[in-house]
Amino acid sequence: MVEGVTIYKSQQADLVEGGTSGTIDVNSLRAVDYGKSQTTIQATGIYNSYYSDVEGDVSPFGAKIVASTVQQWETDSLGEMGFTFGVNHTRSSNPEENYGGNSQMGVCALRDNEGNNLVGGSNCATGQQGVSAGRVGRSPELGIDSDVADFDESSLFYVPNDAYWRTGEDEDTRTGAVFTFQWKPNDDLNINFDYEFSDLEYTENRMEFALDSRLDDLKDHIVAADRTLLYATGEARPTLQGEVRNQLDEYRGGGIDIEYSPTDDLTIGLDLSYSESYRYRQRDRTKFRSTERYNYALDFRERNVPELTWLDDNRLGPDDAGYVASDVFDASYMSNFVNNDHAYVEYRRTHEERKDDILALNFDVEYQLDNKYISSVKAGFRFSEEHLIDLVTNDVSLVISDGTQRNGASDNEDNNWDGSNPEANLALINGIMDNCTNDHVNNNLFQEEPRCWRRCSEFCNV
């Protein structure tokens, strides 16, 4: 339903200002100018093989339907008329699997500048090995609290504070329609009307297994030439992280364009348009974290996604003599995240809302000149008015202890609520385990990685 696309790389006097690196003009198809009638219907099935071996609220099937028509006719007294109409509906999914860490990247060193070994301690980035905590305002800051010259540069390595493995479910539904009407009462007058609407709804459920504070008590380091930590053993708190994202976009817009040529040399144009758009985005995030630390090994060698191995109390793995399997953390059961009737529980909710209405008016007059140096003279004016309401970074939660609202996350340890209310705290934890797990099982997770690590089959998504 597009006649053509014109790209302007430099500014012109008759273009509305504001393009950062250029202006793109998308012209709707005009039925009368098109000169013929045509109807097209296209239906496409979508099969996503990734979801073929994933259990839960997912489907490997999707669909796309596109229909359009162009019609015109000529009357005896009212001139030529025509319209175009197109509709598009798509339902699909975009599955993702991710491994990552948070943006706080600590820098540590195994030896000082005299070659003496340094002790990592509970956090290598803030203890004796600490070169940089990886965060402004948090000690040590490089150049303020520490200096690279104080360390053996060949022993430096960097490591993020956390690590996570993510799977998920998502659904993307889009519906749009375009309608245009063209009327040419005579050769001097051309009237065009356009209307467009578009709706989008996107829902994503993220399920993650994470290592909280993976910088603790690191040992057995293997560091690459680029200072990446390829292998280490350490202590971390296993964490289940759930997130539900929902985004709703709506657009409605229309306009009328009138072009009148009283003479062969003079053309007068008037363009009036109005559009309104709306976006609402909500994110609900939760954490369910063990309060105990467990030994682990993380191996990045010859792979993009690291292999996680749980170790026993003596940091022995399954292939080591004396390995005690009963010491090892088992992420397959959510109850293993609870120690002495306690687990750390966190919740936060973020939402954004945006409304944008734009009214615009263009008026142009162009006169053709019979001159080999100047072909035409064009003048006009532009008027636009925008009404924007943008509510962003609304990140709130309710404090469990008193029900008040606060910015950021709230958890069951706020104001010592868990210690003061042990029975209610246990009921909260049991309620989460009984009601908040889902049936998502991803048998394809990181399947292309050698010796890939398999996650637990159920994740909490509150």
LUMKOLDREN-940027 format. One record per residue: x, y, z of N, C-alpha, C in turn; residue in three letters. Coordinates in steps of 0.2 Angstrom, whole numbers, plus 5000, padded with zeros to 4 digits. Example, Ala and Ser with C-alpha at 12.3 -4.5 7.8 and 13.67 -1.06 7.14 Angstrom:
<atoms>
506649725039506249785039506649845039ala/506449895035506849955036506450005039ser/
</atoms>
This chain:
<atoms>
500449945000500050005000500450065000met/501050064998501550114997501750134990val/501650194988501850214981502550224980glu/502950244985503650264985503850284991gly/504550284992504850314998505450354995val/505450414998505950464996506350485002thr/507050475001507450495007507850555005ile/507850605010508150665009508750665014tyr/509350665012509950665016510150735019lys/509950785015510050855017509450895018ser/509450945022508850985023508651035017gln/508051035016507751085011507251135014gln/507151185011506751235014506051215015ala/505751165010505051145011504951085015asp/505551065018505451005023505451025030leu/505050995034504951005041505550985044val/505851035049506451025052506450965057glu/506950935059506950895065507350825063gly/507450805057507750745056508450745058gly/508650695062509350695064509850685059thr/509750635055510250625049509950625042ser/509350645042508950645036508150645037gly/507850645032507050635032506850585027thr/506350545029506050495025505350505024ile/505150515018504450525016504150465013asp/503650435016503350375014502650395011val/502550385004501950405001501450355000asn/500850365002500350315001500150304994ser/499950244992499750224985499050264984leu/499050304978498450334976498050294971arg/497450274973497050234969496950254961ala/496750314961496650344954497250344950val/497850374953498450374949498750304948asp/498550254952498750184950498550154944tyr/497850174943497650164936497250094935gly/497250054940496949984939496749964945lys/496249914945496049884951496449814953ser/496549804959496949744961496749724968gln/496649664969496549634976497049574977thr/497349584983497849534985497749504992thr/497749434993497649404999498249355000ile/498549365006499149325007499049295014gln/499149225015499149195022499749155022ala/500049165028500749135029500749095036thr/500949035036500949005042501749005045gly/501749005051502449015055502548955059ile/503148925058503248865063503948885066tyr/504048885072504648905076504948835079asn/505448815076505648745078505948745085ser/506148805087506448815094505948795099tyr/505348815098504748795103504548725102tyr/504748685098504448615097504648575102ser/505148585106505348545112505348585118asp/504948635119504848675125504148665127val/504048645134503448635137503248695141glu/502548715141502348765145501848805140gly/501748865142501248915139501548935132asp/501748895128502048915121501748875116val/501848895110501648865104502148875098ser/502348825095502848835089502548865083pro/501848875083501448895077501248975078phe/501249005072501049075072500749085065gly/500549145063500149155057500249235055ala/500249245049500249315046499749315040lys/499249365041498749375036498849445033ile/498849455026498949515023498349515018val/497949575018497449575012497449655010ala/497449665004497449735001497049734995ser/496749794994496349804988496449874985thr/496449884979496449954975495849954970val/495450004971494850004967494750084965gln/494550094958494450154956493850154951gln/493550214950493050214945492950294943trp/492550294938492450364935491750384934glu/491550434936490850454936490750514931thr/490050524929489950574924490050644926asp/489850654933489850724935490250744941ser/490550684944490950704950491650684949leu/491850664943492550644941492750574943gly/493450574944493750504946493750494953glu/493650434956493750414963494050354963met/494350334969494650274970494850264978gly/494950204980495150194987495650134987phe/496050134992496450074994496250055001thr/496349995002496249975009496749915010phe/497049915016497549855017497449835025gly/497549775026497449755033498049695034val/498349705040498849655041498749625049asn/498849565050498749535056499349485057his/499749485062500249445063500249415071thr/500349355071500449325078501049285078arg/501549295082502149265081502549265088ser/503049225089503449225095504249235093ser/504649265097505349275096505749245102asn/505749175102506149145108506849165109pro/507049175115507749195116508049155122glu/508649135122508949115127509649155128glu/509749165134510349215136510749195142asn/511349205141511849205147512149275148tyr/512149295154512449365155512649375162gly/512849435163512949455170512749535171gly/512749555177512549625177513149675175asn/512949735175513449785172513949805177ser/513949785183514449805188515049755187gln/515549775184516149735182516749745186met/516849705191517449705196518049695192gly/518649725195519249715192519649685198val/520049635198520349605203521049585201cys/521549575206522249555204522449495209ala/522849445206523049395210523649405214leu/524049455212524749475215524849545215arg/525249575220525349645220525949655215asp/526249715215526749735210527449705212asn/527449675218528049635220528049565220glu/527449535217527349465216527049425221gly/526849465227526549435232525849415231asn/525649355233524949335232524449375236asn/523949385233523349425237522749385239leu/522449395244521849355246521249385243val/520849345240520249375237519649385243gly/519549345247519149355253518349355250gly/517949385254517249375253517049415246ser/517449455244517349495237517949515234asn/518149485229518849505226518949575224cys/518349605222518349675219518449725225ala/518249705231518249755237518749735242thr/519049675242519549655247520249665245gly/520749625247521449635246521549635238gln/521249595235521349595227521049645224gln/520649685227520249735223520649795220gly/520549795213520749855209520249905208val/519649875206519049925205518449885207ser/517949915210517349885212516849885206ala/517049925201516649925195516049965195gly/516050015200515450055201515650125204arg/515450175201515550245203515350255210val/515750275215515550295222515650235226gly/515850175223515950115228516650095228arg/516950095234517650085235517850005233ser/518449995230518950045228518750075221pro/518850135220518850175213519550175211glu/519650155204520250155201520450235200leu/521050245202521350315202521150355208gly/520750335213520550365219520850325225ile/520550265225520750215231521250165229asp/521350155222521850105220522250135214ser/522750105212523150115206523450055203asp/523350045196523549985193524249975194val/524650025195525450015196525549975203ala/525049975207525149935214525049855213asp/524849835207524749765206525149735200phe/525249675200525549635194525049635189asp/525149675183524649685178524549615175glu/524949565175524849505172524349465176ser/524249485182523749445186523049475186ser/522949535183522349565183521749525179leu/521149525182520649495178519949535180phe/519449525176518849565177518249515177tyr/517749525181517249475182516649515185val/516049505182515449535184515149505191pro/514749545194514549535201514049475201asn/513649465196513149415195513249375189asp/512949315188512849275182512149255182ala/511849245175511249215175511149185168tyr/510749125168510549095162509749105162trp/509549125156508849145155508549095149arg/507949075151507449055146506849095146thr/506349075142505749125142505249095137gly/504649135138504049125133503849195131glu/503649205125503449265123502849265117asp/502449315116501949315111501949385109glu/501949395102501949455099501349465094asp/500849505095500249505091500249585088thr/500149585082500149655078499549655073arg/499149705074498649715069498649785066thr/498649795060498649865057498249865051gly/497949925049497549935043497750005040ala/497650015034497750075030497250085025val/496950145025496350165021496550235017phe/496450235011496550305007496050305002thr/495850375001495350384997495550444992phe/495550434986495750494981495150514977gln/495050574976494550604972494850664968trp/494750654961494950704956494250724953lys/493950784955493350804952493550834945pro/494150854944494350884937495050874937asn/495350904931496050904930496450944935asp/496050994938496451054942496451034949asp/495950984952495950974959496050904960leu/496450894966496550824968496550824975asn/496050784978495950774985496050704987ile/496450704993496650634996496550635003asn/496250575005496150565012496550505014phe/496850505020497250445023497050435030asp/496950365032496850345039497250285040tyr/497550285046497950225048497850205055glu/497850145057497850125064498350065064phe/498650055070499050005072499049985079ser/498949925081498949895088499549845088asp/499849845094500349795095500249775103leu/500349715104500349685111500949635111glu/501349645116501949605117501949585124tyr/502049515125502049485132502649445132thr/503049445137503649405138503749385145glu/503849315146503949285153504649265153asn/505049295157505749275158505849235164arg/506249185163506349145169507149135169met/507449145175508149145175508449105181glu/508949075181509349045186509949095187phe/510149115193510649165193511149145199ala/511749165199512249165204512349235207leu/512149245213512149305216512849315219asp/513149375218513849385221514349335220ser/514449325213514949265211515649285212arg/515849345215516549365216516749345223leu/516349305226516549285233517049225233asp/517549235237518049175238518249145232asp/518449175227518649145220519349115221leu/519449055218520049015219520148985212lys/520748955211520848905205520748945199asp/521049005199520949055193521249025187his/520949035181521249025174521049095171ile/521549135169521449195166521649195159val/521249225154521449225147521949285146ala/522249295140522649345138522349415138ala/521649415137521249475137521049495144asp/521249455149521049465156520349445158arg/520049405154519449375155519549315160thr/519149305165519149245169518849185166leu/519249145164519049085160518749025165leu/519049025170518848965175519048995182tyr/518548975187518648985194518148945198ala/518348935204517848905209517748965214thr/517148955217516949015221516348995225gly/516049045229515449035232514949085230glu/514249065230513749105227513149085230ala/512649135230511949115233511549105226arg/511249045225510849025220510149065220pro/509949085215509349135214508949115208thr/508249115210507749115204507549185203leu/507549205197507249265195506749265190gln/506149295191505649295186505449365184gly/505249375178505049435176504449425170glu/503949465171503449475166503449545163val/503449545156503449605153502849605148arg/502549665148501949675144501949745141asn/501949745134501949815131501349815126gln/500949875127500449885123500549955119leu/500549955112500550015108499950025104asp/499750085103499150095099499350165095glu/499150165089499250225085498650235080tyr/498350295080497850315076498050385072arg/497950385066498150445062497850455056gly/497750515054497350525048497550595045gly/497350605039497450675036497150685029gly/497150745027496850765021497250815017ile/497350795011497850835007497450855001asp/497450924999497150954994497650994989ile/497650974983498051004978497651044973glu/497751104972497351144967497851174962tyr/497651174955498051204950497651244946ser/497551314948497051354944497351374937pro/498051364936498351374930498851324929thr/499151324923499651274922500251284926asp/500451344928501051364931500951364939asp/500351374941500251384948499951324952leu/500251304957499951244961499951264968thr/499351254971499251274979499051204982ile/499451194988499351134992499151144999gly/498751105002498551115009498551045012leu/498851035017498950965020498750975028asp/498250945030498050945037498050875040leu/498350865046498450795048498450795056ser/498250735059498150725066498350655068tyr/498750645073498850575075498850575082ser/498750515085498850505092499050435093glu/499550435098499850365099499850355107ser/499850295109499850275116500350215117tyr/500650215122501150155124501050145132arg/500950085134500950065141501450005141tyr/501950015146502449955147502449945154arg/502449875156502449855163502949795164gln/503249805169503749745171503649725178arg/503549665179503449635186504049595187asp/504449605192505149565193505149535200arg/505349475201505449445207506049405208thr/506249395214506849355216506649305221lys/506949245221506849195226507549175227phe/507849195233508649175233508749145240arg/509249095239509449055245509849105249ser/509849095256510249145260510949105262thr/510949045259511649015260512049015254glu/512749015255513149015249513348935248arg/513448925241513648855239514248855235tyr/514648805235515248805231515048785224asn/515448815219515348805212515948815208tyr/515948785202516448805197516148825191ala/516448875188516148905181516748905176leu/516548875171517048855166516848885159asp/517248935156517048965150517548945144phe/517948895146518448875141518048835135arg/518248865129518048835123517248835122glu/516948885125516248895124516048965125arg/515448985123515149045124514749055130asn/514448995132514048995138514348955143val/514548975149514948935153514548875156pro/514948825158514748765161514748775169glu/514148765172514148775179514148705182leu/514548695187514648635191514648645198thr/514148615202514148625209514648575212trp/514948605217515448575221515248555228leu/515648505231515448495238515848545243asp/515748525249516048575254516848585254asp/517148535251517848545250518048565243asn/517548585239517648605232517848555227arg/517648495229517748435224517148425220leu/517348405213516848395208516648325208gly/516148305204515948235203516548185200pro/517048215197517548175195518148165200asp/518148205205518648205210518548145215asp/519148115218519048075223518848105229ala/518448075233518248095240517648145239gly/517348155233516748195232516148175236tyr/515848215239515248205243514648235240val/514248195237513648215233513148255237ala/513048235243512548255248512748335250ser/513348355249513548425250513348475245asp/513148445239513148485233512448515233val/512348575230511748615229511348575223phe/510748565224510248535219509748595217asp/509848625211509348675209508748645206ala/508648585206508048555203507448565207ser/507448575213506948585218506948645221tyr/506348685221506348755223506448755231met/506248695234506248695242507048695244ser/507448675239508148685241508448755242asn/508048805239508248875240508048895247phe/507748855251507548875258507948845263val/508248885267508648865273508348885279asn/508248835284508048855291507348895290asn/506948875286506248905285506348975282asp/506848995279506949055276507249065269his/507049105265507349125259507249205258ala/507649235254507549305252507049305247tyr/506549355248506049365243506049435241val/506049455235506049525232505549535227glu/505249595227504749605221504849685219tyr/504749695213504749765211504349765204arg/504049825203503549835198503749905194arg/503849905188504049965184503549975179thr/503250035178502850045172502950115169his/502850115163502850175159502250185155glu/502050255154501450265151501650335147glu/501450325140501550385136500950395131arg/500750465131500250485126500550545122lys/500450535116500650585111500150605106asp/499950665106499450695100499850745096asp/499750745090500150795085499650815080ile/499550885080499150915075499650955070leu/499550945064500050985059499651005053ala/499851065051499651095045500151125040leu/500151105034500551125029500251165023asn/500451225021500151265016500751285011phe/500651265005501251275000500951314993asp/501351354990501151384984501751374980val/501751344974502251344969502051364962glu/502551404960502451434953503051414948tyr/502851394943503351364938503551424934gln/504251434933504551484929504751464922leu/504751504917504951484911505651514910asp/506151484914506851514915507351454915asn/507851464912508351404911508751404918lys/508751454922509151454928508751434934tyr/508151464934507651444940507051414937ile/506951354939506351314937505651334940ser/505751344946505051364950505251404956ser/504751434959504751464966504251434970val/504451414976503951384981503951424987lys/503451434990503351464997502851435001ala/502851435007502351405012502451415019gly/502051385023502151385030501951325033phe/502251305039502051245043501851265050arg/501351225052501151235059501051165062phe/501251155068501151095072501151105079ser/500751065082500651065089500650995092glu/501050985097501050925100500950925108glu/500550875110500350875117500650805119his/501150805123501450745126501450735133leu/501150675135501250655142501650595143ile/502250595146502650545147502850525154asp/502550475156502650455163503150395163leu/503750405165504250355164504650345171val/504950285172505350275178504950275184thr/504350245183503850235189503950165192asn/504450165196504750105199504550095206asp/504050055208503750055214503649985217val/503549985223503349925227503049935233ser/502749885236502449895243502849865248leu/502949905254503349875259502949825263val/503149765264502749715267502649735274ile/503049765278502949775285502449825287ser/502349875282501849925284501349945278asp/501449915272501049925267501149985263gly/501650025265501750095262502150075255thr/502050125251502350125244503050155244gln/503550125241504250145240504450145233arg/504950185232505350175225505850115225asn/505850075220506250025219505949955222gly/506349915224506149845226505949845233ala/505549795235505449785242505549705243ser/505749685250505849615251505649605258asp/505649535259505449515266505849525272asn/506449555270506949575275506949645277glu/506549685274506449755275506149765283asp/506549805286506349825293506249755297asn/506649705296506749645299506049615300asn/505649625294504949595295505049515295trp/505449485292505549415292505649385299asp/506149425303506349405309505749415314gly/505349465313504849485318504249445317ser/504149415311503549385309503749315306asn/504049265310504349205307503749165304pro/503149165307502649115304502349145298glu/502249215297502049245291502549235286ala/503149245288503649245283503749175280asn/503649115284503649055281503049035277leu/502449065279501849055275501949095268ala/502249155268502449185262502849135257leu/503349115260503849065256503549005254ile/503148975258502748915256502248935250asn/501948995251501449015246501749025239gly/502349045239502649055233502848995230ile/503148945234503248885231502648845229met/502148855232501548815230501148845224asp/501248905223500748935218501148975213asn/501748985213502049035209502548995204cys/502648935204503048895199502548885193thr/502948885187502548865181502748795178asn/502448785172502648715169503148725163asp/503448775163503948785158504548735159his/504648705153505248655153505548665146val/506248685146506548705140507048645139asn/506948605134507448545133507948565127asn/507848635125508348655120508848705122asn/508848715129509248775132509948765130leu/510248815127510948805125511148745122phe/510748715118510848645116511548645111gln/511648705108512248705103512848715107glu/512848725113513448735117513748665119glu/514448655119514648585121514648585129pro/514448525131514348515138513948565142arg/513448585138513048645141512648615148cys/512648665152512348655158511548655158trp/511248605161510448605161510248635167arg/509748675166509448715172508848675175arg/508648695181508048665184507448675180cys/506948625180506448625176505848675177ser/505848695183505348745185505648805188glu/505348865186505548925188504948965192phe/505149005196504649045200504549115196cys/503849125194503749185191503149215194asn/503249265199502749295203502349345199val/
</atoms>
